[in-house]
Amino acid sequence: MMADLPLTLADAAAGLRSRAFSSVELTTALRARADEFDSVLGSYVARFDESALRAAAQADADFASGIDRGPLQGIPIGVKDLLAASEGPTTANSIVLDPAWGAGTDAPVVRRLRHAGAVLTGKTSTYEFAMSPPHPSSPFPTARNPWDLSRSPGGSSSGSASGVAAGFFLAALGTDTGGSIRGPAAWTGITGLKPTFGLVPKSGCVPLAQSLDHVGPMAPSAQDCALVLQVIAGHHASDESSARRPVDRFAVDPHRDLTGMRIGVVREHHFPENSDPAAEPAYRDALARLEERGAVLVDVALPRYREAVASVWIMVSGDALAYHLDDLRSRWDDFLPTTRLNVATGALISGADMVQAARARRIAQLELADLFRHVDIIATPTATIPAAPLADLMVPGIERGLGGGVFTPYWNAVGVPTIAVPMGANAEGLPLSIQLAAPAFADRLLLDVAAAYQRDTDWHLRRPEFGDSGVGASGPAPTRDLADLQQVRTLLAASGIHPPEDDIETLADAYAPRREMVEWLYALAEARYGTTSLINEVAPERVSWSDPEGDER
């Protein structure tokens, strides 16, 4: 056993090269930590103990032979159980997924980790199909937050977050469709990066919504995330949205001079009444740290914020239903209660609603690109509420825990790189987080700014003391509109879905608010002639279609 475990991936990489410890010693020490605590934390779905030790021994042999594959060589890393890995089945934490899916193969990002010499320690727990919070009936582990075991680490990259925070591995892969990397990172006190859409291939990953899904790193620091991103980024022909562009060098410069850098500060709508009292002071302090580094703070408002967020939930609903419809028709009871309800909401929207959502998303993306002509980075809180109690999430319902106080979905709509960075703690010691965003494919700039902030703070280096508390279930039943109930029953039947009456009633609770989001999208007049482009390239100067100067032929 190692007396002192390294706190970051970068520290571990340095220790391996100085021969302070071997990869086998490091892997064994982290495995012992998981042996002791994972029965409580539920970070792993499956562990690859034997193959991990073999990979660690190979890494040590390579070092001894003078072979250095890069900073990830010999580093223990976890993989979210949506990504295929040859050591075992991919389950998406569901009994519905065909056990043969991805069997014996690696997703491109997993294969890239393996070729870089990383030690893959196992598959990390997630929400079922990345869609819904845990439920007591699930046969899979429920990840808990190591800062407070009665709370969730957030989802859906829950096991990746709790495992990094608890020190079971030094980095992990997560996926992010509406905030599933950044939310868990924020609530467990680690760093999580959603790269530019298209920078990292997402093939070999069980999809939630193909036009919004991102694969990215979760680790203690921005520097660690950069080291992982360097390996997993780059075009892969199996992913049609994968960007064909050279891969930058993402190794960060924590000493980067921020003098004159313009940081757009978002305050509007980001501190609702349910915000933790410590959130706003912590956000102000984080911004002050950047200002002390020479950055110029400029108040900004995010363009089309309401419509962009609405577009995410509409597109997720429709995309998820298209993927799961056959199984939902025939295996309703095999899905967890909240998963099947959330997937079934896709039957409550139309094809036109999906098109309108994609158009609204594109308008927000282009207008944000205009805003980025005036600022270099944009800052918001990641969330202004602490990690949710598991008891609240385990009550079947629609999108529980995704209400006010969480500010991640906007950035999935627009596809630009966004990172969650620890910025403090509330009165109970629960982590708080700032979110930074940069223009499309400016991931290196974003990582540099985050690393510069972390050079002046130590929030990302703090580790939790594990406590103990129980998990129950609570929550009042809402009242229901009978007209909505009948309409929902009709729409479900038209899709060939015939759930029990109790589930129909719960879906009716979501009908009115979802239709309200749809109406926001139709009120966006510009969307009538908009496109549904899903490619996130740096936007050129925009011109009217009637302008002859826009013709480059």
RODO-2510 file (C-alpha; in nm, 4 decimals, decimal comma):
residues 553
     n   res          X          Y          Z
     1     m     0,0000     0,0000     0,0000
     2     m     0,1214     0,3491    -0,0853
     3     a     0,1407     0,5790     0,2145
     4     d     0,0285     0,8884     0,0213
     5     l    -0,1955     0,8592    -0,2821
     6     p    -0,1489     1,1308    -0,5464
     7     l    -0,4371     1,3781    -0,5567
     8     t    -0,4307     1,4423    -0,9311
     9     l    -0,3621     1,2548    -1,2517
    10     a    -0,0762     1,4940    -1,3291
    11     d     0,0850     1,4213    -0,9898
    12     a     0,0483     1,0472    -1,0494
    13     a     0,2039     1,0751    -1,3954
    14     a     0,5004     1,2604    -1,2481
    15     g     0,5337     1,0025    -0,9696
    16     l     0,5391     0,7140    -1,2166
    17     r     0,8162     0,8781    -1,4175
    18     s     1,0251     0,9588    -1,1098
    19     r     0,9834     0,5964    -0,9943
    20     a     0,8284     0,7165    -0,6680
    21     f     0,5840     0,4286    -0,7186
    22     s     0,4890     0,1850    -0,9905
    23     s     0,1630     0,1570    -1,1806
    24     v     0,1006    -0,1791    -1,0110
    25     e     0,1449    -0,0149    -0,6687
    26     l    -0,0813     0,2746    -0,7654
    27     t    -0,3492     0,0496    -0,9135
    28     t    -0,3369    -0,1835    -0,6140
    29     a    -0,3702     0,1052    -0,3697
    30     l    -0,6712     0,2528    -0,5482
    31     r    -0,8261    -0,0928    -0,5776
    32     a    -0,7893    -0,1383    -0,2006
    33     r    -0,9656     0,1935    -0,1488
    34     a    -1,2540     0,0749    -0,3658
    35     d    -1,2573    -0,2578    -0,1766
    36     e    -1,3115    -0,0637     0,1434
    37     f    -1,5653     0,1956     0,0349
    38     d    -1,7413     0,1077    -0,2907
    39     s    -1,9971    -0,1166    -0,1222
    40     v    -2,1292     0,2074     0,0270
    41     l    -2,0612     0,4498    -0,2598
    42     g    -2,1773     0,2341    -0,5523
    43     s    -1,9366     0,3913    -0,8019
    44     y    -1,8665     0,0720    -0,9954
    45     v    -2,1032    -0,1486    -1,1943
    46     a    -1,8199    -0,3855    -1,2880
    47     r    -1,4551    -0,3961    -1,1919
    48     f    -1,1742    -0,5151    -1,4176
    49     d    -0,9311    -0,6016    -1,1364
    50     e    -0,7334    -0,8722    -1,3150
    51     s    -0,7025    -0,7007    -1,6512
    52     a    -0,6236    -0,3714    -1,4770
    53     l    -0,3300    -0,5270    -1,2934
    54     r    -0,2081    -0,6781    -1,6195
    55     a    -0,2289    -0,3363    -1,7874
    56     a    -0,0470    -0,1780    -1,4920
    57     a     0,2292    -0,4384    -1,5118
    58     q     0,2628    -0,3739    -1,8858
    59     a     0,2866     0,0006    -1,8212
    60     d     0,5673    -0,0611    -1,5704
    61     a     0,7456    -0,2884    -1,8164
    62     d     0,7169    -0,0239    -2,0853
    63     f     0,8611     0,2413    -1,8544
    64     a     1,1497     0,0087    -1,7712
    65     s     1,2134    -0,0410    -2,1449
    66     g     1,2119     0,3307    -2,2133
    67     i     0,8674     0,3285    -2,3756
    68     d     0,6527     0,6244    -2,2732
    69     r     0,3122     0,6448    -2,4389
    70     g     0,2238     0,9743    -2,2752
    71     p     0,0805     1,1087    -1,9484
    72     l    -0,1952     0,8458    -1,9219
    73     q     0,0455     0,5508    -1,9205
    74     g    -0,0097     0,3534    -1,6000
    75     i    -0,2952     0,5778    -1,4796
    76     p    -0,6110     0,4076    -1,3381
    77     i    -0,9206     0,5392    -1,5206
    78     g    -1,2903     0,4491    -1,4951
    79     v    -1,5322     0,4291    -1,7883
    80     k    -1,9017     0,5143    -1,7733
    81     d    -2,1198     0,2123    -1,8408
    82     l    -2,2597     0,3556    -2,1631
    83     l    -1,9295     0,3078    -2,3467
    84     a    -1,8270    -0,0269    -2,4909
    85     a    -1,5173    -0,1908    -2,3419
    86     s    -1,3896    -0,5346    -2,4370
    87     e    -1,3494    -0,6554    -2,0761
    88     g    -1,7200    -0,6946    -2,0173
    89     p    -2,0756    -0,6129    -2,1226
    90     t    -2,2168    -0,2637    -2,1503
    91     t    -2,5459    -0,2453    -1,9580
    92     a    -2,6435     0,1237    -1,9516
    93     n    -2,7572     0,0170    -1,6029
    94     s    -3,0644    -0,1479    -1,7548
    95     i    -3,1903    -0,5022    -1,8025
    96     v    -3,3494    -0,3835    -2,1278
    97     l    -3,0295    -0,3338    -2,3275
    98     d    -2,9321    -0,6374    -2,5347
    99     p    -2,6353    -0,8024    -2,3569
   100     a    -2,4709    -0,8488    -2,6975
   101     w    -2,4535    -0,4712    -2,7547
   102     g    -2,0886    -0,3787    -2,7979
   103     a    -1,9728    -0,7134    -2,6584
   104     g    -1,6004    -0,7739    -2,6893
   105     t    -1,5289    -0,4363    -2,8505
   106     d    -1,3980    -0,0961    -2,7456
   107     a    -1,5605     0,2362    -2,8238
   108     p    -1,3110     0,4598    -3,0094
   109     v    -1,2470     0,6693    -2,6975
   110     v    -1,1877     0,3578    -2,4875
   111     r    -0,9504     0,2162    -2,7461
   112     r    -0,7600     0,5453    -2,7489
   113     l    -0,7204     0,5310    -2,3692
   114     r    -0,5938     0,1757    -2,3956
   115     h    -0,3404     0,2645    -2,6671
   116     a    -0,2176     0,5514    -2,4481
   117     g    -0,1305     0,3010    -2,1751
   118     a    -0,4162     0,3857    -1,9382
   119     v    -0,5239     0,1240    -1,6828
   120     l    -0,8986     0,0706    -1,7228
   121     t    -1,0268    -0,0223    -1,3772
   122     g    -1,3946    -0,0874    -1,4564
   123     k    -1,7337     0,0416    -1,5632
   124     t    -1,8938     0,3147    -1,3538
   125     s    -2,2601     0,3318    -1,2552
   126     t    -2,5003     0,5627    -1,4313
   127     y    -2,8675     0,6453    -1,4546
   128     e    -3,0628     0,3926    -1,6618
   129     f    -2,9907     0,4800    -2,0257
   130     a    -2,8507     0,8104    -1,8898
   131     m    -3,2111     0,9215    -1,8645
   132     s    -3,3483     0,9056    -1,5130
   133     p    -3,2542     0,9081    -1,1446
   134     p    -3,2053     0,5844    -0,9502
   135     h    -3,4881     0,3757    -0,8117
   136     p    -3,4943     0,1191    -0,5279
   137     s    -3,6027    -0,1546    -0,7703
   138     s    -3,2889    -0,1253    -0,9821
   139     p    -3,0618    -0,4327    -0,9751
   140     f    -2,7628    -0,2038    -1,0378
   141     p    -2,5657    -0,0021    -0,7795
   142     t    -2,6933     0,3425    -0,6857
   143     a    -2,4027     0,5858    -0,6682
   144     r    -2,3894     0,8070    -0,3604
   145     n    -2,2168     1,1355    -0,3013
   146     p    -1,8998     1,0865    -0,0921
   147     w    -1,9521     1,4305     0,0654
   148     d    -2,2881     1,3163     0,2073
   149     l    -2,4048     0,9600     0,1573
   150     s    -2,7704     1,0597     0,1804
   151     r    -2,7264     1,2677    -0,1366
   152     s    -2,6831     1,1883    -0,5033
   153     p    -2,3628     1,2733    -0,6886
   154     g    -2,5924     1,3869    -0,9705
   155     g    -2,6404     1,2153    -1,3001
   156     s    -2,6060     1,0582    -1,5241
   157     s    -2,2260     1,0250    -1,4897
   158     s    -2,2816     0,9527    -1,1219
   159     g    -2,0365     0,6671    -1,0682
   160     s    -1,7612     0,8438    -1,2609
   161     a    -1,8007     1,1502    -1,0387
   162     s    -1,8244     0,9698    -0,7059
   163     g    -1,5335     0,7410    -0,7967
   164     v    -1,3008     1,0297    -0,8854
   165     a    -1,4025     1,2226    -0,5732
   166     a    -1,3524     0,9146    -0,3547
   167     g    -1,0133     0,8313    -0,5082
   168     f    -1,1038     0,5002    -0,6748
   169     f    -0,9449     0,6184    -1,0015
   170     l    -0,7702     0,9376    -1,1097
   171     a    -0,9972     1,0209    -1,4022
   172     a    -1,3065     0,8855    -1,5709
   173     l    -1,5024     0,9177    -1,8904
   174     g    -1,8538     1,0572    -1,8670
   175     t    -2,1215     1,1615    -2,1126
   176     d    -2,3156     1,4865    -2,1193
   177     t    -2,6509     1,5469    -2,2929
   178     g    -2,8014     1,8083    -2,0613
   179     g    -2,5258     1,8413    -1,8029
   180     s    -2,4392     1,4829    -1,7089
   181     i    -2,0657     1,5512    -1,6807
   182     r    -2,0798     1,9011    -1,5341
   183     g    -2,3596     1,8482    -1,2811
   184     p    -2,2010     1,5447    -1,1122
   185     a    -1,8603     1,7162    -1,1224
   186     a    -2,0093     2,0226    -0,9540
   187     w    -2,1807     1,8261    -0,6790
   188     t    -1,8787     1,6083    -0,5968
   189     g    -1,6120     1,8791    -0,6001
   190     i    -1,4199     1,7675    -0,9100
   191     t    -1,3640     1,9109    -1,2578
   192     g    -1,5722     1,8018    -1,5570
   193     l    -1,5347     1,9025    -1,9227
   194     k    -1,7991     1,8898    -2,1941
   195     p    -1,5835     1,9349    -2,5046
   196     t    -1,6958     2,1071    -2,8220
   197     f    -1,9638     1,9006    -2,9948
   198     g    -1,7850     1,6915    -3,2573
   199     l    -1,4387     1,7114    -3,1014
   200     v    -1,4616     1,3701    -2,9303
   201     p    -1,6284     1,0789    -3,1147
   202     k    -1,9352     0,9395    -2,9403
   203     s    -1,9727     0,6181    -3,1412
   204     g    -1,9630     0,3042    -2,9309
   205     c    -2,1741     0,4831    -2,6724
   206     v    -2,5351     0,3951    -2,5937
   207     p    -2,7136     0,7104    -2,7156
   208     l    -2,9547     0,9359    -2,5354
   209     a    -2,9910     1,2127    -2,7954
   210     q    -2,7399     1,1931    -3,0785
   211     s    -2,7450     1,5641    -3,1628
   212     l    -2,6769     1,6643    -2,8020
   213     d    -2,4591     1,3816    -2,6610
   214     h    -2,0975     1,4566    -2,5716
   215     v    -1,8229     1,2312    -2,4321
   216     g    -1,5694     1,3979    -2,2035
   217     p    -1,3282     1,3691    -1,9113
   218     m    -1,3928     1,3990    -1,5385
   219     a    -1,0914     1,4408    -1,3090
   220     p    -0,9673     1,6399    -1,0111
   221     s    -0,8276     1,9307    -1,2151
   222     a    -0,8512     2,1120    -1,5474
   223     q    -0,4944     2,0023    -1,6203
   224     d    -0,6011     1,6397    -1,5729
   225     c    -0,8994     1,6873    -1,8044
   226     a    -0,6665     1,8313    -2,0671
   227     l    -0,4405     1,5257    -2,0477
   228     v    -0,7364     1,2936    -2,1061
   229     l    -0,8827     1,5131    -2,3808
   230     q    -0,5521     1,5028    -2,5667
   231     v    -0,5952     1,1264    -2,6007
   232     i    -0,9665     1,0950    -2,6761
   233     a    -1,0124     1,3935    -2,9125
   234     g    -0,9998     1,3657    -3,2889
   235     h    -1,2089     1,2600    -3,5865
   236     h    -1,3423     0,9074    -3,6166
   237     a    -1,5289     0,8037    -3,9301
   238     s    -1,7876     0,6031    -3,7339
   239     d    -1,9364     0,9249    -3,5926
   240     e    -2,1002     1,1392    -3,8601
   241     s    -2,0871     1,4485    -3,6370
   242     s    -1,7161     1,3999    -3,5642
   243     a    -1,5271     1,7122    -3,6713
   244     r    -1,2610     1,6751    -3,9403
   245     r    -0,9979     1,9084    -3,7999
   246     p    -0,6480     1,8756    -3,6539
   247     v    -0,6329     1,7991    -3,2812
   248     d    -0,4878     2,0873    -3,0791
   249     r    -0,2326     2,0412    -2,8050
   250     f    -0,4453     2,0678    -2,4926
   251     a    -0,1645     2,0644    -2,2331
   252     v    -0,2591     2,3617    -2,0180
   253     d    -0,0577     2,6603    -1,9073
   254     p    -0,1637     2,7417    -1,5486
   255     h     0,0574     3,0493    -1,5646
   256     r    -0,1284     3,1895    -1,8632
   257     d    -0,1588     3,5657    -1,8474
   258     l    -0,5266     3,6638    -1,8339
   259     t    -0,4509     4,0345    -1,8641
   260     g    -0,7087     4,1958    -2,0897
   261     m    -0,9068     3,8756    -2,1381
   262     r    -1,2760     3,9612    -2,1463
   263     i    -1,4938     3,7300    -1,9387
   264     g    -1,8669     3,7618    -1,9856
   265     v    -2,0421     3,7249    -1,6511
   266     v    -2,3964     3,5873    -1,6439
   267     r    -2,6077     3,6826    -1,3427
   268     e    -2,9593     3,7083    -1,4880
   269     h    -3,1914     3,4242    -1,3789
   270     h    -2,9009     3,2312    -1,2271
   271     f    -2,9781     3,2859    -0,8596
   272     p    -3,3426     3,1795    -0,8120
   273     e    -3,5127     3,1703    -0,4737
   274     n    -3,4085     2,8115    -0,4073
   275     s    -3,0365     2,8968    -0,4424
   276     d    -2,8050     2,8013    -0,1591
   277     p    -2,7098     3,1151     0,0393
   278     a    -2,3405     3,0400    -0,0189
   279     a    -2,3685     3,0159    -0,3981
   280     e    -2,3683     3,3831    -0,4935
   281     p    -2,0836     3,4865    -0,2592
   282     a    -1,8750     3,1916    -0,3843
   283     y    -1,9462     3,2923    -0,7461
   284     r    -1,8414     3,6530    -0,6759
   285     d    -1,5208     3,5305    -0,5134
   286     a    -1,4402     3,3036    -0,8080
   287     l    -1,4891     3,5921    -1,0499
   288     a    -1,2701     3,8133    -0,8312
   289     r    -0,9911     3,5552    -0,8557
   290     l    -1,0061     3,5741    -1,2345
   291     e    -1,0117     3,9535    -1,2173
   292     e    -0,7019     3,9496    -0,9970
   293     r    -0,5314     3,7556    -1,2753
   294     g    -0,6004     4,0492    -1,5088
   295     a    -0,9294     3,9446    -1,6666
   296     v    -1,1865     4,2131    -1,7491
   297     l    -1,5377     4,1220    -1,6297
   298     v    -1,8282     4,2198    -1,8534
   299     d    -2,1923     4,1529    -1,7639
   300     v    -2,3693     3,9628    -2,0421
   301     a    -2,6985     3,7827    -2,1028
   302     l    -2,7116     3,4502    -2,2819
   303     p    -2,9038     3,4790    -2,6097
   304     r    -3,2279     3,2782    -2,6396
   305     y    -3,1675     3,1151    -2,3011
   306     r    -3,5238     2,9976    -2,2388
   307     e    -3,5723     2,8686    -2,5925
   308     a    -3,2353     2,6902    -2,6008
   309     v    -3,3039     2,5060    -2,2752
   310     a    -3,6528     2,4132    -2,3964
   311     s    -3,5044     2,2794    -2,7194
   312     v    -3,2823     2,0417    -2,5227
   313     w    -3,5709     1,8812    -2,3361
   314     i    -3,7870     1,8544    -2,6488
   315     m    -3,5068     1,7025    -2,8540
   316     v    -3,4067     1,4601    -2,5782
   317     s    -3,7673     1,3419    -2,5448
   318     g    -3,8125     1,2789    -2,9160
   319     d    -3,4700     1,1264    -2,9736
   320     a    -3,4982     0,8935    -2,6733
   321     l    -3,8452     0,7748    -2,7760
   322     a    -3,7243     0,6980    -3,1286
   323     y    -3,4452     0,4837    -2,9833
   324     h    -3,6548     0,3032    -2,7196
   325     l    -4,0016     0,2856    -2,8789
   326     d    -3,9997    -0,0846    -2,9691
   327     d    -3,8801    -0,1845    -2,6229
   328     l    -4,1200     0,0574    -2,4551
   329     r    -4,4130    -0,1031    -2,6368
   330     s    -4,3181    -0,4577    -2,5411
   331     r    -4,1159    -0,4259    -2,2189
   332     w    -4,2728    -0,1357    -2,0284
   333     d    -4,2263    -0,3006    -1,6884
   334     d    -3,8602    -0,3845    -1,7528
   335     f    -3,7640    -0,0164    -1,7529
   336     l    -3,7256     0,1603    -1,4194
   337     p    -4,0381     0,3642    -1,3338
   338     t    -3,8871     0,7080    -1,3944
   339     t    -3,7027     0,6019    -1,7099
   340     r    -4,0127     0,4748    -1,8871
   341     l    -4,2038     0,7876    -1,7893
   342     n    -3,9327     1,0194    -1,9180
   343     v    -3,8947     0,8253    -2,2431
   344     a    -4,2714     0,8188    -2,2936
   345     t    -4,2872     1,1999    -2,2861
   346     g    -4,1566     1,1810    -2,6413
   347     a    -4,5071     1,0676    -2,7411
   348     l    -4,6419     1,4012    -2,6169
   349     i    -4,4568     1,6048    -2,8812
   350     s    -4,4872     1,6088    -3,2593
   351     g    -4,2410     1,5838    -3,5444
   352     a    -4,2947     1,9550    -3,6079
   353     d    -4,2037     2,0250    -3,2445
   354     m    -3,8742     1,8424    -3,2940
   355     v    -3,7941     2,0427    -3,6070
   356     q    -3,8801     2,3677    -3,4319
   357     a    -3,6574     2,2737    -3,1377
   358     a    -3,3647     2,2032    -3,3720
   359     r    -3,4185     2,5379    -3,5451
   360     a    -3,4345     2,7241    -3,2133
   361     r    -3,1182     2,5521    -3,0992
   362     r    -2,9375     2,6655    -3,4151
   363     i    -3,0507     3,0265    -3,3716
   364     a    -2,9171     3,0279    -3,0144
   365     q    -2,5917     2,8746    -3,1364
   366     l    -2,5383     3,1434    -3,3996
   367     e    -2,6328     3,4314    -3,1692
   368     l    -2,3974     3,2989    -2,9026
   369     a    -2,1190     3,2937    -3,1645
   370     d    -2,1928     3,6634    -3,2189
   371     l    -2,1611     3,7243    -2,8434
   372     f    -1,8251     3,5465    -2,8425
   373     r    -1,6941     3,8119    -3,0808
   374     h    -1,7058     4,0493    -2,7841
   375     v    -1,5921     3,8235    -2,4973
   376     d    -1,3372     3,5423    -2,4763
   377     i    -1,4969     3,3315    -2,2029
   378     i    -1,8426     3,3238    -2,0432
   379     a    -1,8931     3,2408    -1,6748
   380     t    -2,2048     3,1180    -1,4981
   381     p    -2,2639     2,9082    -1,1874
   382     t    -2,2837     2,5388    -1,2740
   383     a    -2,5638     2,5035    -1,0214
   384     t    -2,6766     2,7191    -0,7311
   385     i    -2,8312     2,4315    -0,5402
   386     p    -2,6350     2,1573    -0,3614
   387     a    -2,6496     1,7890    -0,4461
   388     a    -3,0046     1,6556    -0,4178
   389     p    -3,1062     1,4075    -0,1467
   390     l    -3,1453     1,0596    -0,2915
   391     a    -3,4823     1,0358    -0,1181
   392     d    -3,6140     1,3156    -0,3407
   393     l    -3,4857     1,1546    -0,6607
   394     m    -3,6237     0,8086    -0,5881
   395     v    -3,9858     0,9182    -0,6077
   396     p    -4,1106     0,8297    -0,9585
   397     g    -4,1821     1,1400    -1,1605
   398     i    -4,0739     1,3404    -1,4622
   399     e    -3,7240     1,4916    -1,4687
   400     r    -3,6984     1,5255    -1,0911
   401     g    -3,4020     1,7272    -0,9725
   402     l    -3,3746     1,9265    -1,2981
   403     g    -3,5651     2,2341    -1,1860
   404     g    -3,4416     2,5803    -1,0971
   405     g    -3,0834     2,6215    -0,9881
   406     v    -2,9147     2,3995    -1,2537
   407     f    -2,7563     2,5799    -1,5503
   408     t    -2,6024     2,3125    -1,7695
   409     p    -2,8538     2,2336    -2,0517
   410     y    -2,8087     2,5608    -2,2447
   411     w    -2,4535     2,4637    -2,3340
   412     n    -2,5613     2,1316    -2,4847
   413     a    -2,7972     2,3157    -2,7159
   414     v    -2,5190     2,5381    -2,8497
   415     g    -2,2432     2,2751    -2,8429
   416     v    -1,9516     2,4922    -2,7265
   417     p    -1,6896     2,3640    -2,4776
   418     t    -1,7935     2,4089    -2,1161
   419     i    -1,6181     2,3133    -1,7936
   420     a    -1,7370     2,2817    -1,4330
   421     v    -1,4756     2,3851    -1,1770
   422     p    -1,5040     2,3701    -0,7944
   423     m    -1,5414     2,7191    -0,6453
   424     g    -1,6281     2,6651    -0,2791
   425     a    -1,8564     2,4925    -0,0334
   426     n    -2,1820     2,5708     0,1424
   427     a    -2,2443     2,5757     0,5172
   428     e    -2,2740     2,1963     0,5208
   429     g    -1,9455     2,1510     0,3392
   430     l    -2,1094     2,0473     0,0107
   431     p    -1,9228     2,1521    -0,3063
   432     l    -2,0185     2,4508    -0,5214
   433     s    -1,9029     2,5046    -0,8801
   434     i    -1,8452     2,7708    -1,1443
   435     q    -1,9055     2,6949    -1,5121
   436     l    -1,6860     2,8441    -1,7855
   437     a    -1,7583     2,8323    -2,1592
   438     a    -1,5563     2,9241    -2,4674
   439     p    -1,6245     2,9506    -2,8427
   440     a    -1,6522     2,6334    -3,0472
   441     f    -1,3202     2,4459    -3,0656
   442     a    -1,1523     2,6868    -2,8220
   443     d    -1,1195     2,4008    -2,5730
   444     r    -0,7513     2,4797    -2,5108
   445     l    -0,8322     2,8393    -2,4143
   446     l    -1,1065     2,7189    -2,1818
   447     l    -0,8760     2,4694    -2,0092
   448     d    -0,6040     2,7334    -1,9693
   449     v    -0,8433     2,9725    -1,7942
   450     a    -0,9786     2,6982    -1,5688
   451     a    -0,6224     2,5893    -1,4816
   452     a    -0,5226     2,9487    -1,4084
   453     y    -0,8152     2,9736    -1,1649
   454     q    -0,7194     2,6439    -1,0013
   455     r    -0,3619     2,7623    -0,9553
   456     d    -0,4991     3,0219    -0,7117
   457     t    -0,7472     2,7919    -0,5341
   458     d    -0,7459     2,4479    -0,3767
   459     w    -1,1138     2,3527    -0,3887
   460     h    -1,0395     2,0854    -0,6489
   461     l    -0,7821     1,9246    -0,4157
   462     r    -1,0137     1,8799    -0,1177
   463     r    -1,1352     1,5288    -0,0440
   464     p    -1,4451     1,4147     0,1445
   465     e    -1,4686     1,2242     0,4703
   466     f    -1,7249     0,9494     0,4229
   467     g    -2,0189     0,9565     0,6610
   468     d    -2,3292     0,7414     0,6913
   469     s    -2,7011     0,8123     0,6649
   470     g    -3,0113     0,6393     0,5370
   471     v    -3,2085     0,6877     0,2183
   472     g    -3,5839     0,6923     0,2093
   473     a    -3,8522     0,8176    -0,0268
   474     s    -4,0951     1,1043     0,0034
   475     g    -4,2928     1,3530    -0,1998
   476     p    -4,6545     1,4646    -0,2378
   477     a    -4,8704     1,3534    -0,5290
   478     p    -4,9626     1,6427    -0,7600
   479     t    -5,3124     1,7318    -0,8750
   480     r    -5,4034     1,6510    -1,2357
   481     d    -5,5916     1,8193    -1,5189
   482     l    -5,8495     1,5727    -1,6579
   483     a    -5,8287     1,7158    -2,0105
   484     d    -5,4517     1,6668    -2,0101
   485     l    -5,5027     1,3143    -1,8809
   486     q    -5,7261     1,2239    -2,1730
   487     q    -5,4967     1,3882    -2,4261
   488     v    -5,1954     1,2013    -2,2900
   489     r    -5,3870     0,8731    -2,3010
   490     t    -5,4712     0,9397    -2,6686
   491     l    -5,1157     1,0334    -2,7680
   492     l    -4,9657     0,7283    -2,5975
   493     a    -5,2135     0,4970    -2,7653
   494     a    -5,1328     0,6515    -3,1038
   495     s    -4,7679     0,5586    -3,0445
   496     g    -4,8603     0,2039    -2,9512
   497     i    -4,7687     0,2551    -2,5842
   498     h    -5,0129     0,1204    -2,3256
   499     p    -4,8837     0,1842    -1,9746
   500     p    -5,0740     0,1269    -1,6491
   501     e    -5,3156     0,4011    -1,5415
   502     d    -5,0877     0,5248    -1,2621
   503     d    -4,8095     0,5920    -1,5124
   504     i    -5,0491     0,7683    -1,7493
   505     e    -5,1508     0,9969    -1,4636
   506     t    -4,7874     1,0799    -1,3875
   507     l    -4,7223     1,1575    -1,7545
   508     a    -5,0235     1,3895    -1,7512
   509     d    -4,8459     1,5929    -1,4821
   510     a    -4,5709     1,6706    -1,7337
   511     y    -4,7967     1,7521    -2,0268
   512     a    -4,8815     2,1180    -1,9584
   513     p    -4,5270     2,2336    -1,8716
   514     r    -4,3897     2,0508    -2,1747
   515     r    -4,6437     2,2123    -2,4057
   516     e    -4,5490     2,5487    -2,2567
   517     m    -4,1873     2,4873    -2,3596
   518     v    -4,3047     2,4002    -2,7104
   519     e    -4,4979     2,7271    -2,7311
   520     w    -4,1820     2,9192    -2,6416
   521     l    -4,0167     2,7636    -2,9454
   522     y    -4,3016     2,8531    -3,1836
   523     a    -4,2938     3,2104    -3,0541
   524     l    -3,9412     3,2415    -3,1938
   525     a    -4,0261     3,4039    -3,5264
   526     e    -3,6734     3,3667    -3,6666
   527     a    -3,7043     2,9880    -3,6500
   528     r    -3,9534     2,9736    -3,9347
   529     y    -3,6743     2,9946    -4,1915
   530     g    -3,4014     2,8454    -3,9744
   531     t    -3,2028     2,5299    -4,0396
   532     t    -3,1660     2,2199    -3,8258
   533     s    -2,7898     2,1950    -3,8753
   534     l    -2,6178     1,9876    -3,6082
   535     i    -2,2603     2,0659    -3,7125
   536     n    -2,0812     2,2891    -3,4659
   537     e    -1,8262     2,4860    -3,6648
   538     v    -1,6953     2,8281    -3,5795
   539     a    -1,9642     3,0563    -3,7224
   540     p    -1,8559     3,3018    -3,9910
   541     e    -1,9915     3,6534    -4,0098
   542     r    -2,3580     3,6013    -4,0860
   543     v    -2,5263     3,7663    -4,3822
   544     s    -2,8797     3,7676    -4,5200
   545     w    -2,9591     3,5200    -4,7970
   546     s    -3,0554     3,8210    -5,0093
   547     d    -2,7051     3,9723    -4,9809
   548     p    -2,5036     3,9044    -5,3031
   549     e    -2,1796     3,9374    -5,1036
   550     g    -2,2644     3,6134    -4,9265
   551     d    -2,2074     3,4182    -5,2486
   552     e    -1,8500     3,2866    -5,2395
   553     r    -1,8581     3,1002    -5,5717
***
